Structure formats: structure tokens, C-alpha cells
């Protein structure tokens, strides 16, 4: 459809380490992470604008994972709210993705 073509024309595919984010293109008002991290990456926190929000699943592969909403309050402070239990695939580096 024409809507699909519009979405594809303004999209790009990037193969990289998702834990690092897109430092050259930030800061961002919102970041959504679609894979579980074992901890919240500082690099993603630092790419948020003041008032920006990060939605990220956190927890070990095969263990308890939770979806968090994190909001940047100022240059050095964030709030973190645990939303619910989830089950996601792990957030890994590029080399581990390519070996799979």
C-alpha cells in the first residue's frame, strides 16, 4: 500500500550493537528496546532528552525479566518504574547476533 511505501522510504536497517544506541542521531524523546538487557545500558540513558522516556525489558535470559519505564529528569537523574513481568530474547552485541 502507499502507507507501507511511505514507511519504508523513511526507514533504514542498521546492524549494530543495540546496547550502544544511536549516539550520532540523538538525543531522543523516546527509546524502545525490543530485546532484554541484563542491565539498563548507560549509553541509552544518556541519549534521552530531559523528559525523554526509555521502555526496556531487563533481566537474564531464561530468568525473571521486567519491563521498565525510565524517564530522564535532568542531566544526572532518572526515575525508574517497573511495569510488569515479561519474556524477551536477549540484547546482544553484533558479533553474537551474526554467530547465531
C-alpha positions in Angstrom: 0.0 0.0 0.0 1.0 3.6 -0.3 1.3 3.9 3.5 3.7 0.9 3.6 5.8 2.6 0.9 6.0 5.8 2.9 7.1 4.0 6.0 9.8 2.1 4.0 11.0 5.3 2.3 11.8 7.0 5.6 13.2 3.9 7.4 16.6 2.3 7.4 18.0 -1.0 8.7 21.0 -0.8 10.9 23.1 -3.8 12.0 24.9 -3.0 15.2 25.1 -3.4 19.0 21.7 -2.2 20.2 23.1 -1.6 23.7 25.0 1.4 22.3 22.0 3.1 20.7 22.5 5.8 18.0 24.7 8.4 19.6 25.2 10.4 16.4 21.4 10.8 15.9 20.3 11.6 19.5 19.2 12.8 21.8 15.8 11.2 21.7 12.4 11.9 23.3 11.7 8.2 23.4 13.6 4.9 23.0 12.0 1.5 22.9 14.2 -1.6 23.2 12.8 -4.8 21.8 15.3 -7.3 23.5 16.0 -7.9 27.1 19.2 -6.4 28.6 20.9 -7.8 31.6 21.1 -4.2 32.9 20.0 -0.8 31.6 22.8 0.4 29.3 24.1 3.8 30.4 24.6 4.7 26.7 20.8 4.5 26.2 20.1 6.6 29.3 22.5 9.3 28.2 20.8 9.5 24.7 17.5 10.6 26.2 16.4 14.3 26.2 15.4 15.8 29.5 11.8 14.4 29.9 12.6 11.6 27.5 11.4 8.1 28.2 13.1 4.7 27.8 11.0 1.5 27.7 13.2 -1.6 28.1 12.9 -5.2 29.3 15.6 -6.1 31.8 16.6 -9.4 33.2 18.6 -12.6 32.5 17.8 -14.9 29.6 15.6 -17.6 30.9 15.1 -15.8 34.2 12.8 -13.2 35.7 12.5 -10.2 33.3 10.6 -7.0 33.8 9.5 -4.2 31.6 10.7 -0.8 32.9 9.7 2.8 32.1 12.6 5.2 32.7 12.3 8.9 32.4 15.2 11.4 32.4 14.6 14.1 35.0 17.8 16.2 34.4 21.4 15.7 33.3 22.2 13.3 36.1 18.8 11.9 37.4 16.3 9.4 36.0 13.2 7.8 37.5 12.6 4.1 37.0 9.2 2.3 37.2 8.8 -1.5 36.9 5.7 -2.1 34.8 5.2 -5.9 34.5 6.9 -9.2 34.1 7.9 -10.1 30.5 9.9 -12.7 28.5 12.1 -11.3 25.7 15.1 -12.6 23.7 18.5 -11.2 24.9 20.0 -7.9 23.8 23.4 -8.9 22.4 26.4 -7.4 20.5 26.7 -7.6 16.7 29.2 -10.5 16.7 26.9 -12.7 18.8 24.0 -11.9 16.5 26.0 -12.9 13.4 27.2 -16.2 15.0 23.6 -17.3 15.6 
